[in-house]
Amino acid sequence: MNGHIYISRTGDREIIENYIEYFRKMEDAQLLEESVNKKKLGIVGVHQQALNLIAFNIVMKERFNDSPVTIEDNCLIQFKRETEK
């Protein structure tokens, strides 16, 4: 699957906040390794994965000013193509 259409559900905000807290505790090297692992897995279309990727995107942008994840119009979640870096 190339992307995931995210549709907000009740309770998502709290789950995303928990994931953000989890990712913020990681060292830079751990976050970069997580990035590699997420790209290898790809997007499987599960709602929980979308929440995880939203949080990961936020923390990557905070930490590195960039993220391998793109979120368009607050709903289409994808990984950047290698040429988009």
Distance bins in CASP14 RR format, pairs under 12 A and 6 or more apart:
PFRMAT RR
TARGET T0000
AUTHOR 0000-0000-0000
RMODE 2
METHOD distances of the structure
MODEL  1
1 41 0 0 0 0 0 1 0 0 0 0 0
1 42 1 0 0 1 0 0 0 0 0 0 0
1 43 1 0 1 0 0 0 0 0 0 0 0
1 44 1 0 0 1 0 0 0 0 0 0 0
1 45 1 0 1 0 0 0 0 0 0 0 0
1 46 0 0 0 0 1 0 0 0 0 0 0
1 49 0 0 0 0 0 1 0 0 0 0 0
1 50 0 0 0 0 0 1 0 0 0 0 0
1 76 0 0 0 0 0 1 0 0 0 0 0
1 77 0 0 0 0 0 1 0 0 0 0 0
1 78 0 0 0 0 1 0 0 0 0 0 0
1 79 0 0 0 0 0 1 0 0 0 0 0
2 42 0 0 0 0 1 0 0 0 0 0 0
2 43 1 0 0 1 0 0 0 0 0 0 0
2 44 0 0 0 0 0 1 0 0 0 0 0
2 45 0 0 0 0 0 1 0 0 0 0 0
2 70 0 0 0 0 0 1 0 0 0 0 0
2 76 0 0 0 0 1 0 0 0 0 0 0
2 77 0 0 0 0 0 1 0 0 0 0 0
2 78 1 0 0 1 0 0 0 0 0 0 0
2 79 0 0 0 0 1 0 0 0 0 0 0
2 80 0 0 0 0 0 1 0 0 0 0 0
2 81 0 0 0 0 1 0 0 0 0 0 0
3 42 0 0 0 0 1 0 0 0 0 0 0
3 43 1 0 1 0 0 0 0 0 0 0 0
3 44 0 0 0 0 1 0 0 0 0 0 0
3 45 1 0 0 1 0 0 0 0 0 0 0
3 46 0 0 0 0 0 1 0 0 0 0 0
3 49 0 0 0 0 0 1 0 0 0 0 0
3 50 0 0 0 0 1 0 0 0 0 0 0
3 53 0 0 0 0 1 0 0 0 0 0 0
3 69 0 0 0 0 0 1 0 0 0 0 0
3 70 0 0 0 0 1 0 0 0 0 0 0
3 71 0 0 0 0 0 1 0 0 0 0 0
3 72 0 0 0 0 0 1 0 0 0 0 0
3 75 0 0 0 0 0 1 0 0 0 0 0
3 76 1 0 0 1 0 0 0 0 0 0 0
3 77 1 0 0 1 0 0 0 0 0 0 0
3 78 1 0 1 0 0 0 0 0 0 0 0
3 79 1 0 0 1 0 0 0 0 0 0 0
3 80 0 0 0 0 0 1 0 0 0 0 0
3 81 0 0 0 0 0 1 0 0 0 0 0
4 42 0 0 0 0 1 0 0 0 0 0 0
4 43 1 0 1 0 0 0 0 0 0 0 0
4 44 0 0 0 0 1 0 0 0 0 0 0
4 45 1 0 1 0 0 0 0 0 0 0 0
4 46 0 0 0 0 1 0 0 0 0 0 0
4 47 0 0 0 0 1 0 0 0 0 0 0
4 48 0 0 0 0 0 1 0 0 0 0 0
4 49 1 0 0 1 0 0 0 0 0 0 0
4 50 1 0 1 0 0 0 0 0 0 0 0
4 51 0 0 0 0 0 1 0 0 0 0 0
4 52 0 0 0 0 0 1 0 0 0 0 0
4 53 1 0 0 1 0 0 0 0 0 0 0
4 54 0 0 0 0 0 1 0 0 0 0 0
4 69 0 0 0 0 0 1 0 0 0 0 0
4 70 0 0 0 0 0 1 0 0 0 0 0
4 71 0 0 0 0 1 0 0 0 0 0 0
4 72 0 0 0 0 0 1 0 0 0 0 0
4 75 0 0 0 0 1 0 0 0 0 0 0
4 76 1 0 0 1 0 0 0 0 0 0 0
4 77 1 0 1 0 0 0 0 0 0 0 0
4 78 1 0 0 1 0 0 0 0 0 0 0
4 79 0 0 0 0 0 1 0 0 0 0 0
5 43 0 0 0 0 0 1 0 0 0 0 0
5 45 0 0 0 0 1 0 0 0 0 0 0
5 47 0 0 0 0 0 1 0 0 0 0 0
5 50 0 0 0 0 1 0 0 0 0 0 0
5 71 0 0 0 0 0 1 0 0 0 0 0
5 72 0 0 0 0 0 1 0 0 0 0 0
5 73 0 0 0 0 1 0 0 0 0 0 0
5 74 0 0 0 0 0 1 0 0 0 0 0
5 75 1 0 1 0 0 0 0 0 0 0 0
5 76 1 0 0 1 0 0 0 0 0 0 0
5 77 1 0 0 1 0 0 0 0 0 0 0
5 78 0 0 0 0 0 1 0 0 0 0 0
6 12 0 0 0 0 1 0 0 0 0 0 0
6 16 0 0 0 0 0 1 0 0 0 0 0
6 43 0 0 0 0 0 1 0 0 0 0 0
6 45 0 0 0 0 1 0 0 0 0 0 0
6 46 0 0 0 0 0 1 0 0 0 0 0
6 47 1 0 0 1 0 0 0 0 0 0 0
6 48 0 0 0 0 0 1 0 0 0 0 0
6 49 0 0 0 0 0 1 0 0 0 0 0
6 50 1 0 1 0 0 0 0 0 0 0 0
6 51 0 0 0 0 1 0 0 0 0 0 0
6 52 0 0 0 0 0 1 0 0 0 0 0
6 53 0 0 0 0 1 0 0 0 0 0 0
6 54 1 0 0 1 0 0 0 0 0 0 0
6 57 0 0 0 0 0 1 0 0 0 0 0
6 69 0 0 0 0 0 1 0 0 0 0 0
6 71 1 0 0 1 0 0 0 0 0 0 0
6 72 0 0 0 0 0 1 0 0 0 0 0
6 73 0 0 0 0 1 0 0 0 0 0 0
6 74 1 0 0 1 0 0 0 0 0 0 0
6 75 1 0 1 0 0 0 0 0 0 0 0
6 76 1 0 0 1 0 0 0 0 0 0 0
6 77 1 0 1 0 0 0 0 0 0 0 0
6 78 0 0 0 0 0 1 0 0 0 0 0
7 45 0 0 0 0 0 1 0 0 0 0 0
7 47 0 0 0 0 1 0 0 0 0 0 0
7 50 0 0 0 0 1 0 0 0 0 0 0
7 51 0 0 0 0 0 1 0 0 0 0 0
7 74 0 0 0 0 0 1 0 0 0 0 0
7 75 1 0 0 1 0 0 0 0 0 0 0
7 76 0 0 0 0 0 1 0 0 0 0 0
7 77 0 0 0 0 0 1 0 0 0 0 0
8 15 0 0 0 0 0 1 0 0 0 0 0
8 16 0 0 0 0 0 1 0 0 0 0 0
8 47 0 0 0 0 1 0 0 0 0 0 0
8 50 0 0 0 0 1 0 0 0 0 0 0
8 51 0 0 0 0 1 0 0 0 0 0 0
8 54 0 0 0 0 0 1 0 0 0 0 0
8 74 0 0 0 0 1 0 0 0 0 0 0
8 75 0 0 0 0 1 0 0 0 0 0 0
9 15 0 0 0 0 1 0 0 0 0 0 0
9 16 0 0 0 0 0 1 0 0 0 0 0
9 47 1 0 0 1 0 0 0 0 0 0 0
9 48 0 0 0 0 0 1 0 0 0 0 0
9 50 0 0 0 0 0 1 0 0 0 0 0
9 51 0 0 0 0 1 0 0 0 0 0 0
10 47 0 0 0 0 0 1 0 0 0 0 0
11 17 0 0 0 0 1 0 0 0 0 0 0
11 18 0 0 0 0 0 1 0 0 0 0 0
11 47 0 0 0 0 0 1 0 0 0 0 0
11 48 0 0 0 0 0 1 0 0 0 0 0
11 51 0 0 0 0 1 0 0 0 0 0 0
12 18 0 0 0 0 0 1 0 0 0 0 0
12 19 0 0 0 0 0 1 0 0 0 0 0
12 47 0 0 0 0 1 0 0 0 0 0 0
12 48 0 0 0 0 1 0 0 0 0 0 0
12 50 0 0 0 0 1 0 0 0 0 0 0
12 51 1 0 1 0 0 0 0 0 0 0 0
12 52 0 0 0 0 0 1 0 0 0 0 0
12 54 0 0 0 0 1 0 0 0 0 0 0
12 55 0 0 0 0 0 1 0 0 0 0 0
12 74 0 0 0 0 0 1 0 0 0 0 0
13 19 0 0 0 0 0 1 0 0 0 0 0
13 20 0 0 0 0 0 1 0 0 0 0 0
13 51 0 0 0 0 1 0 0 0 0 0 0
13 54 0 0 0 0 0 1 0 0 0 0 0
13 55 0 0 0 0 0 1 0 0 0 0 0
14 20 0 0 0 0 0 1 0 0 0 0 0
14 21 0 0 0 0 0 1 0 0 0 0 0
14 51 0 0 0 0 1 0 0 0 0 0 0
14 55 0 0 0 0 0 1 0 0 0 0 0
15 21 0 0 0 0 0 1 0 0 0 0 0
15 22 0 0 0 0 0 1 0 0 0 0 0
15 47 0 0 0 0 1 0 0 0 0 0 0
15 48 1 0 0 1 0 0 0 0 0 0 0
15 49 0 0 0 0 0 1 0 0 0 0 0
15 50 0 0 0 0 0 1 0 0 0 0 0
15 51 1 0 1 0 0 0 0 0 0 0 0
15 52 0 0 0 0 1 0 0 0 0 0 0
15 53 0 0 0 0 0 1 0 0 0 0 0
15 54 0 0 0 0 1 0 0 0 0 0 0
15 55 0 0 0 0 1 0 0 0 0 0 0
16 22 0 0 0 0 0 1 0 0 0 0 0
16 23 0 0 0 0 0 1 0 0 0 0 0
16 47 0 0 0 0 0 1 0 0 0 0 0
16 48 0 0 0 0 0 1 0 0 0 0 0
16 50 0 0 0 0 1 0 0 0 0 0 0
16 51 1 0 1 0 0 0 0 0 0 0 0
16 52 0 0 0 0 1 0 0 0 0 0 0
16 53 0 0 0 0 1 0 0 0 0 0 0
16 54 1 0 1 0 0 0 0 0 0 0 0
16 55 1 0 1 0 0 0 0 0 0 0 0
16 56 0 0 0 0 1 0 0 0 0 0 0
16 57 0 0 0 0 0 1 0 0 0 0 0
16 58 1 0 0 1 0 0 0 0 0 0 0
16 59 0 0 0 0 0 1 0 0 0 0 0
16 71 0 0 0 0 0 1 0 0 0 0 0
17 23 0 0 0 0 0 1 0 0 0 0 0
17 24 0 0 0 0 0 1 0 0 0 0 0
17 51 0 0 0 0 1 0 0 0 0 0 0
17 54 0 0 0 0 0 1 0 0 0 0 0
17 55 1 0 0 1 0 0 0 0 0 0 0
17 58 0 0 0 0 1 0 0 0 0 0 0
17 59 0 0 0 0 0 1 0 0 0 0 0
18 24 0 0 0 0 0 1 0 0 0 0 0
18 25 0 0 0 0 0 1 0 0 0 0 0
18 48 0 0 0 0 0 1 0 0 0 0 0
18 51 0 0 0 0 1 0 0 0 0 0 0
18 52 0 0 0 0 1 0 0 0 0 0 0
18 54 0 0 0 0 0 1 0 0 0 0 0
18 55 1 0 0 1 0 0 0 0 0 0 0
19 25 0 0 0 0 0 1 0 0 0 0 0
19 26 0 0 0 0 0 1 0 0 0 0 0
19 34 0 0 0 0 0 1 0 0 0 0 0
19 48 0 0 0 0 1 0 0 0 0 0 0
19 49 0 0 0 0 0 1 0 0 0 0 0
19 50 0 0 0 0 0 1 0 0 0 0 0
19 51 1 0 0 1 0 0 0 0 0 0 0
19 52 1 0 1 0 0 0 0 0 0 0 0
19 53 0 0 0 0 1 0 0 0 0 0 0
19 54 1 0 0 1 0 0 0 0 0 0 0
19 55 1 1 0 0 0 0 0 0 0 0 0
19 56 1 0 0 1 0 0 0 0 0 0 0
19 57 0 0 0 0 0 1 0 0 0 0 0
19 58 0 0 0 0 1 0 0 0 0 0 0
19 59 0 0 0 0 1 0 0 0 0 0 0
20 26 0 0 0 0 0 1 0 0 0 0 0
20 51 0 0 0 0 0 1 0 0 0 0 0
20 52 0 0 0 0 0 1 0 0 0 0 0
20 53 0 0 0 0 0 1 0 0 0 0 0
20 54 0 0 0 0 1 0 0 0 0 0 0
20 55 1 0 1 0 0 0 0 0 0 0 0
20 56 0 0 0 0 1 0 0 0 0 0 0
20 57 0 0 0 0 1 0 0 0 0 0 0
20 58 1 0 1 0 0 0 0 0 0 0 0
20 59 1 0 1 0 0 0 0 0 0 0 0
20 60 0 0 0 0 0 1 0 0 0 0 0
20 61 0 0 0 0 0 1 0 0 0 0 0
20 62 0 0 0 0 1 0 0 0 0 0 0
20 63 0 0 0 0 0 1 0 0 0 0 0
21 55 0 0 0 0 1 0 0 0 0 0 0
21 58 0 0 0 0 0 1 0 0 0 0 0
21 59 0 0 0 0 1 0 0 0 0 0 0
22 30 0 0 0 0 0 1 0 0 0 0 0
22 31 0 0 0 0 0 1 0 0 0 0 0
22 34 0 0 0 0 0 1 0 0 0 0 0
22 51 0 0 0 0 0 1 0 0 0 0 0
22 52 0 0 0 0 1 0 0 0 0 0 0
22 55 1 0 0 1 0 0 0 0 0 0 0
22 56 0 0 0 0 1 0 0 0 0 0 0
22 58 0 0 0 0 0 1 0 0 0 0 0
22 59 0 0 0 0 1 0 0 0 0 0 0
23 30 0 0 0 0 1 0 0 0 0 0 0
23 31 1 0 0 1 0 0 0 0 0 0 0
23 32 0 0 0 0 0 1 0 0 0 0 0
23 34 1 0 0 1 0 0 0 0 0 0 0
23 35 0 0 0 0 0 1 0 0 0 0 0
23 38 0 0 0 0 0 1 0 0 0 0 0
23 51 0 0 0 0 0 1 0 0 0 0 0
23 52 0 0 0 0 1 0 0 0 0 0 0
23 53 0 0 0 0 0 1 0 0 0 0 0
23 54 0 0 0 0 0 1 0 0 0 0 0
23 55 1 0 1 0 0 0 0 0 0 0 0
23 56 1 0 1 0 0 0 0 0 0 0 0
23 57 0 0 0 0 1 0 0 0 0 0 0
23 58 0 0 0 0 1 0 0 0 0 0 0
23 59 1 1 0 0 0 0 0 0 0 0 0
23 60 0 0 0 0 1 0 0 0 0 0 0
23 61 0 0 0 0 0 1 0 0 0 0 0
23 62 0 0 0 0 1 0 0 0 0 0 0
23 63 0 0 0 0 1 0 0 0 0 0 0
23 64 0 0 0 0 0 1 0 0 0 0 0
23 67 0 0 0 0 0 1 0 0 0 0 0
23 69 0 0 0 0 0 1 0 0 0 0 0
24 30 0 0 0 0 0 1 0 0 0 0 0
24 31 0 0 0 0 1 0 0 0 0 0 0
24 55 0 0 0 0 1 0 0 0 0 0 0
24 56 0 0 0 0 0 1 0 0 0 0 0
24 58 0 0 0 0 1 0 0 0 0 0 0
24 59 1 0 1 0 0 0 0 0 0 0 0
24 60 0 0 0 0 0 1 0 0 0 0 0
24 62 1 0 0 1 0 0 0 0 0 0 0
24 63 0 0 0 0 1 0 0 0 0 0 0
25 31 0 0 0 0 0 1 0 0 0 0 0
25 34 0 0 0 0 0 1 0 0 0 0 0
25 59 0 0 0 0 1 0 0 0 0 0 0
25 63 0 0 0 0 0 1 0 0 0 0 0
26 32 0 0 0 0 1 0 0 0 0 0 0
26 33 0 0 0 0 1 0 0 0 0 0 0
26 34 1 0 0 1 0 0 0 0 0 0 0
26 35 0 0 0 0 0 1 0 0 0 0 0
26 55 0 0 0 0 0 1 0 0 0 0 0
26 56 0 0 0 0 1 0 0 0 0 0 0
26 59 1 0 0 1 0 0 0 0 0 0 0
26 60 0 0 0 0 0 1 0 0 0 0 0
26 62 0 0 0 0 0 1 0 0 0 0 0
26 63 0 0 0 0 1 0 0 0 0 0 0
26 64 0 0 0 0 0 1 0 0 0 0 0
27 33 0 0 0 0 1 0 0 0 0 0 0
27 34 0 0 0 0 0 1 0 0 0 0 0
27 63 0 0 0 0 0 1 0 0 0 0 0
28 34 0 0 0 0 0 1 0 0 0 0 0
28 35 0 0 0 0 0 1 0 0 0 0 0
28 59 0 0 0 0 0 1 0 0 0 0 0
28 60 0 0 0 0 0 1 0 0 0 0 0
28 62 0 0 0 0 0 1 0 0 0 0 0
28 63 1 0 0 1 0 0 0 0 0 0 0
28 64 1 0 0 1 0 0 0 0 0 0 0
29 35 0 0 0 0 0 1 0 0 0 0 0
29 36 0 0 0 0 0 1 0 0 0 0 0
29 63 0 0 0 0 0 1 0 0 0 0 0
29 64 0 0 0 0 0 1 0 0 0 0 0
30 36 0 0 0 0 0 1 0 0 0 0 0
30 37 0 0 0 0 0 1 0 0 0 0 0
30 56 0 0 0 0 0 1 0 0 0 0 0
30 59 0 0 0 0 0 1 0 0 0 0 0
30 60 0 0 0 0 0 1 0 0 0 0 0
30 63 0 0 0 0 0 1 0 0 0 0 0
31 37 0 0 0 0 0 1 0 0 0 0 0
31 38 0 0 0 0 0 1 0 0 0 0 0
31 55 0 0 0 0 0 1 0 0 0 0 0
31 56 0 0 0 0 1 0 0 0 0 0 0
31 57 0 0 0 0 0 1 0 0 0 0 0
31 58 0 0 0 0 0 1 0 0 0 0 0
31 59 1 0 0 1 0 0 0 0 0 0 0
31 60 1 0 0 1 0 0 0 0 0 0 0
31 61 0 0 0 0 0 1 0 0 0 0 0
31 62 0 0 0 0 0 1 0 0 0 0 0
31 63 1 0 0 1 0 0 0 0 0 0 0
31 64 1 0 0 1 0 0 0 0 0 0 0
31 66 0 0 0 0 0 1 0 0 0 0 0
31 67 0 0 0 0 0 1 0 0 0 0 0
31 68 0 0 0 0 0 1 0 0 0 0 0
32 38 0 0 0 0 0 1 0 0 0 0 0
32 39 0 0 0 0 0 1 0 0 0 0 0
32 56 0 0 0 0 0 1 0 0 0 0 0
32 59 0 0 0 0 0 1 0 0 0 0 0
32 60 0 0 0 0 1 0 0 0 0 0 0
32 63 0 0 0 0 1 0 0 0 0 0 0
32 64 0 0 0 0 1 0 0 0 0 0 0
32 66 0 0 0 0 0 1 0 0 0 0 0
32 67 0 0 0 0 0 1 0 0 0 0 0
32 68 0 0 0 0 1 0 0 0 0 0 0
33 39 0 0 0 0 0 1 0 0 0 0 0
33 40 0 0 0 0 0 1 0 0 0 0 0
34 40 0 0 0 0 0 1 0 0 0 0 0
34 41 0 0 0 0 0 1 0 0 0 0 0
34 52 0 0 0 0 1 0 0 0 0 0 0
34 53 0 0 0 0 0 1 0 0 0 0 0
34 55 0 0 0 0 0 1 0 0 0 0 0
34 56 1 0 0 1 0 0 0 0 0 0 0
34 57 0 0 0 0 0 1 0 0 0 0 0
34 59 0 0 0 0 1 0 0 0 0 0 0
34 60 0 0 0 0 1 0 0 0 0 0 0
34 63 0 0 0 0 0 1 0 0 0 0 0
34 67 0 0 0 0 0 1 0 0 0 0 0
34 68 0 0 0 0 1 0 0 0 0 0 0
34 69 0 0 0 0 0 1 0 0 0 0 0
35 41 0 0 0 0 0 1 0 0 0 0 0
35 42 0 0 0 0 0 1 0 0 0 0 0
35 53 0 0 0 0 0 1 0 0 0 0 0
35 56 1 0 0 1 0 0 0 0 0 0 0
35 57 0 0 0 0 0 1 0 0 0 0 0
35 59 0 0 0 0 0 1 0 0 0 0 0
35 60 1 0 0 1 0 0 0 0 0 0 0
35 63 0 0 0 0 0 1 0 0 0 0 0
35 64 0 0 0 0 1 0 0 0 0 0 0
35 66 0 0 0 0 0 1 0 0 0 0 0
35 67 0 0 0 0 1 0 0 0 0 0 0
35 68 1 0 1 0 0 0 0 0 0 0 0
35 69 0 0 0 0 1 0 0 0 0 0 0
35 79 0 0 0 0 1 0 0 0 0 0 0
35 80 0 0 0 0 0 1 0 0 0 0 0
35 85 0 0 0 0 0 1 0 0 0 0 0
36 42 0 0 0 0 0 1 0 0 0 0 0
36 68 0 0 0 0 1 0 0 0 0 0 0
36 79 0 0 0 0 0 1 0 0 0 0 0
37 52 0 0 0 0 0 1 0 0 0 0 0
37 56 0 0 0 0 0 1 0 0 0 0 0
37 68 0 0 0 0 0 1 0 0 0 0 0
38 44 0 0 0 0 0 1 0 0 0 0 0
38 49 0 0 0 0 1 0 0 0 0 0 0
38 50 0 0 0 0 0 1 0 0 0 0 0
38 52 0 0 0 0 1 0 0 0 0 0 0
38 53 1 0 0 1 0 0 0 0 0 0 0
38 55 0 0 0 0 0 1 0 0 0 0 0
38 56 1 0 0 1 0 0 0 0 0 0 0
38 57 0 0 0 0 0 1 0 0 0 0 0
38 60 0 0 0 0 0 1 0 0 0 0 0
38 67 0 0 0 0 0 1 0 0 0 0 0
38 68 1 0 0 1 0 0 0 0 0 0 0
38 69 1 0 0 1 0 0 0 0 0 0 0
38 77 0 0 0 0 0 1 0 0 0 0 0
38 78 0 0 0 0 0 1 0 0 0 0 0
38 79 1 0 0 1 0 0 0 0 0 0 0
38 80 0 0 0 0 0 1 0 0 0 0 0
39 53 0 0 0 0 0 1 0 0 0 0 0
39 56 0 0 0 0 0 1 0 0 0 0 0
39 67 0 0 0 0 0 1 0 0 0 0 0
39 68 1 0 1 0 0 0 0 0 0 0 0
39 69 0 0 0 0 1 0 0 0 0 0 0
39 78 0 0 0 0 0 1 0 0 0 0 0
39 79 1 0 1 0 0 0 0 0 0 0 0
39 80 0 0 0 0 1 0 0 0 0 0 0
39 81 0 0 0 0 0 1 0 0 0 0 0
39 82 0 0 0 0 1 0 0 0 0 0 0
39 85 0 0 0 0 0 1 0 0 0 0 0
40 68 0 0 0 0 0 1 0 0 0 0 0
40 79 0 0 0 0 0 1 0 0 0 0 0
41 49 0 0 0 0 1 0 0 0 0 0 0
41 52 0 0 0 0 0 1 0 0 0 0 0
41 53 0 0 0 0 0 1 0 0 0 0 0
41 56 0 0 0 0 0 1 0 0 0 0 0
41 68 0 0 0 0 0 1 0 0 0 0 0
41 79 0 0 0 0 0 1 0 0 0 0 0
42 49 0 0 0 0 1 0 0 0 0 0 0
42 50 0 0 0 0 0 1 0 0 0 0 0
42 52 0 0 0 0 0 1 0 0 0 0 0
42 53 0 0 0 0 1 0 0 0 0 0 0
42 68 0 0 0 0 0 1 0 0 0 0 0
42 69 0 0 0 0 0 1 0 0 0 0 0
42 77 0 0 0 0 0 1 0 0 0 0 0
42 78 0 0 0 0 1 0 0 0 0 0 0
42 79 1 0 0 1 0 0 0 0 0 0 0
43 49 1 0 0 1 0 0 0 0 0 0 0
43 50 0 0 0 0 1 0 0 0 0 0 0
43 52 0 0 0 0 0 1 0 0 0 0 0
43 53 1 0 0 1 0 0 0 0 0 0 0
43 68 0 0 0 0 0 1 0 0 0 0 0
43 69 0 0 0 0 1 0 0 0 0 0 0
43 70 0 0 0 0 0 1 0 0 0 0 0
43 71 0 0 0 0 0 1 0 0 0 0 0
43 76 0 0 0 0 0 1 0 0 0 0 0
43 77 1 0 0 1 0 0 0 0 0 0 0
43 78 1 0 0 1 0 0 0 0 0 0 0
43 79 1 0 0 1 0 0 0 0 0 0 0
44 50 0 0 0 0 1 0 0 0 0 0 0
44 52 0 0 0 0 0 1 0 0 0 0 0
44 53 0 0 0 0 0 1 0 0 0 0 0
44 77 0 0 0 0 0 1 0 0 0 0 0
45 51 0 0 0 0 0 1 0 0 0 0 0
45 52 0 0 0 0 0 1 0 0 0 0 0
45 53 0 0 0 0 0 1 0 0 0 0 0
45 77 0 0 0 0 1 0 0 0 0 0 0
45 78 0 0 0 0 0 1 0 0 0 0 0
46 52 0 0 0 0 1 0 0 0 0 0 0
46 53 0 0 0 0 0 1 0 0 0 0 0
46 77 0 0 0 0 0 1 0 0 0 0 0
47 53 0 0 0 0 0 1 0 0 0 0 0
47 54 0 0 0 0 0 1 0 0 0 0 0
47 77 0 0 0 0 0 1 0 0 0 0 0
48 54 0 0 0 0 0 1 0 0 0 0 0
48 55 0 0 0 0 0 1 0 0 0 0 0
49 55 0 0 0 0 0 1 0 0 0 0 0
49 56 0 0 0 0 0 1 0 0 0 0 0
49 69 0 0 0 0 0 1 0 0 0 0 0
49 77 0 0 0 0 1 0 0 0 0 0 0
49 79 0 0 0 0 0 1 0 0 0 0 0
50 56 0 0 0 0 0 1 0 0 0 0 0
50 57 0 0 0 0 0 1 0 0 0 0 0
50 69 0 0 0 0 0 1 0 0 0 0 0
50 71 0 0 0 0 1 0 0 0 0 0 0
50 74 0 0 0 0 0 1 0 0 0 0 0
50 75 0 0 0 0 1 0 0 0 0 0 0
50 76 0 0 0 0 0 1 0 0 0 0 0
50 77 1 0 1 0 0 0 0 0 0 0 0
50 78 0 0 0 0 0 1 0 0 0 0 0
51 57 0 0 0 0 0 1 0 0 0 0 0
51 58 0 0 0 0 0 1 0 0 0 0 0
51 71 0 0 0 0 0 1 0 0 0 0 0
51 77 0 0 0 0 1 0 0 0 0 0 0
52 58 0 0 0 0 0 1 0 0 0 0 0
52 59 0 0 0 0 0 1 0 0 0 0 0
52 69 0 0 0 0 0 1 0 0 0 0 0
52 77 0 0 0 0 0 1 0 0 0 0 0
53 59 0 0 0 0 0 1 0 0 0 0 0
53 60 0 0 0 0 0 1 0 0 0 0 0
53 67 0 0 0 0 1 0 0 0 0 0 0
53 68 0 0 0 0 1 0 0 0 0 0 0
53 69 1 0 1 0 0 0 0 0 0 0 0
53 70 0 0 0 0 1 0 0 0 0 0 0
53 71 0 0 0 0 1 0 0 0 0 0 0
53 76 0 0 0 0 0 1 0 0 0 0 0
53 77 1 0 1 0 0 0 0 0 0 0 0
53 78 0 0 0 0 1 0 0 0 0 0 0
53 79 0 0 0 0 1 0 0 0 0 0 0
54 60 0 0 0 0 0 1 0 0 0 0 0
54 61 0 0 0 0 0 1 0 0 0 0 0
54 67 0 0 0 0 0 1 0 0 0 0 0
54 69 0 0 0 0 1 0 0 0 0 0 0
54 70 0 0 0 0 0 1 0 0 0 0 0
54 71 1 0 0 1 0 0 0 0 0 0 0
54 74 0 0 0 0 1 0 0 0 0 0 0
54 75 0 0 0 0 0 1 0 0 0 0 0
54 76 0 0 0 0 0 1 0 0 0 0 0
54 77 1 0 0 1 0 0 0 0 0 0 0
55 61 0 0 0 0 0 1 0 0 0 0 0
55 62 0 0 0 0 0 1 0 0 0 0 0
55 67 0 0 0 0 0 1 0 0 0 0 0
55 69 0 0 0 0 0 1 0 0 0 0 0
55 71 0 0 0 0 0 1 0 0 0 0 0
55 77 0 0 0 0 0 1 0 0 0 0 0
56 62 0 0 0 0 0 1 0 0 0 0 0
56 63 0 0 0 0 0 1 0 0 0 0 0
56 64 0 0 0 0 0 1 0 0 0 0 0
56 67 1 0 0 1 0 0 0 0 0 0 0
56 68 0 0 0 0 1 0 0 0 0 0 0
56 69 1 0 0 1 0 0 0 0 0 0 0
56 70 0 0 0 0 0 1 0 0 0 0 0
56 71 0 0 0 0 0 1 0 0 0 0 0
56 77 0 0 0 0 0 1 0 0 0 0 0
56 79 0 0 0 0 0 1 0 0 0 0 0
57 63 0 0 0 0 0 1 0 0 0 0 0
57 64 0 0 0 0 0 1 0 0 0 0 0
57 66 0 0 0 0 0 1 0 0 0 0 0
57 67 1 0 1 0 0 0 0 0 0 0 0
57 68 0 0 0 0 1 0 0 0 0 0 0
57 69 1 0 1 0 0 0 0 0 0 0 0
57 70 1 0 0 1 0 0 0 0 0 0 0
57 71 1 0 1 0 0 0 0 0 0 0 0
57 72 0 0 0 0 0 1 0 0 0 0 0
57 74 0 0 0 0 0 1 0 0 0 0 0
57 77 1 0 0 1 0 0 0 0 0 0 0
57 78 0 0 0 0 0 1 0 0 0 0 0
57 79 0 0 0 0 0 1 0 0 0 0 0
57 80 0 0 0 0 0 1 0 0 0 0 0
58 64 0 0 0 0 0 1 0 0 0 0 0
58 67 0 0 0 0 1 0 0 0 0 0 0
58 69 0 0 0 0 1 0 0 0 0 0 0
58 71 0 0 0 0 1 0 0 0 0 0 0
59 65 0 0 0 0 0 1 0 0 0 0 0
59 66 0 0 0 0 0 1 0 0 0 0 0
59 67 0 0 0 0 1 0 0 0 0 0 0
59 69 0 0 0 0 0 1 0 0 0 0 0
60 66 1 0 0 1 0 0 0 0 0 0 0
60 67 1 1 0 0 0 0 0 0 0 0 0
60 68 1 0 0 1 0 0 0 0 0 0 0
60 69 1 0 0 1 0 0 0 0 0 0 0
60 70 0 0 0 0 0 1 0 0 0 0 0
60 71 0 0 0 0 0 1 0 0 0 0 0
60 79 0 0 0 0 0 1 0 0 0 0 0
60 80 0 0 0 0 0 1 0 0 0 0 0
61 67 1 0 1 0 0 0 0 0 0 0 0
61 68 0 0 0 0 0 1 0 0 0 0 0
61 69 0 0 0 0 1 0 0 0 0 0 0
61 70 0 0 0 0 0 1 0 0 0 0 0
61 71 0 0 0 0 0 1 0 0 0 0 0
64 85 0 0 0 0 0 1 0 0 0 0 0
66 80 0 0 0 0 1 0 0 0 0 0 0
66 84 0 0 0 0 0 1 0 0 0 0 0
66 85 1 0 0 1 0 0 0 0 0 0 0
67 77 0 0 0 0 0 1 0 0 0 0 0
67 78 0 0 0 0 0 1 0 0 0 0 0
67 79 0 0 0 0 1 0 0 0 0 0 0
67 80 1 0 0 1 0 0 0 0 0 0 0
67 84 0 0 0 0 0 1 0 0 0 0 0
67 85 0 0 0 0 0 1 0 0 0 0 0
68 77 0 0 0 0 0 1 0 0 0 0 0
68 78 0 0 0 0 1 0 0 0 0 0 0
68 79 1 0 1 0 0 0 0 0 0 0 0
68 80 1 0 1 0 0 0 0 0 0 0 0
68 81 0 0 0 0 0 1 0 0 0 0 0
68 82 0 0 0 0 1 0 0 0 0 0 0
68 84 0 0 0 0 1 0 0 0 0 0 0
68 85 0 0 0 0 1 0 0 0 0 0 0
69 76 0 0 0 0 0 1 0 0 0 0 0
69 77 1 0 0 1 0 0 0 0 0 0 0
69 78 1 0 0 1 0 0 0 0 0 0 0
69 79 1 0 0 1 0 0 0 0 0 0 0
69 80 1 0 0 1 0 0 0 0 0 0 0
69 84 0 0 0 0 0 1 0 0 0 0 0
70 76 1 0 0 1 0 0 0 0 0 0 0
70 77 1 0 0 1 0 0 0 0 0 0 0
70 78 1 0 1 0 0 0 0 0 0 0 0
70 79 1 0 0 1 0 0 0 0 0 0 0
70 80 1 0 1 0 0 0 0 0 0 0 0
70 81 0 0 0 0 1 0 0 0 0 0 0
70 84 1 0 0 1 0 0 0 0 0 0 0
70 85 0 0 0 0 0 1 0 0 0 0 0
71 77 1 0 1 0 0 0 0 0 0 0 0
71 78 0 0 0 0 1 0 0 0 0 0 0
71 79 0 0 0 0 0 1 0 0 0 0 0
71 80 0 0 0 0 0 1 0 0 0 0 0
72 78 1 0 0 1 0 0 0 0 0 0 0
72 80 0 0 0 0 0 1 0 0 0 0 0
78 84 0 0 0 0 1 0 0 0 0 0 0
79 85 0 0 0 0 0 1 0 0 0 0 0
END
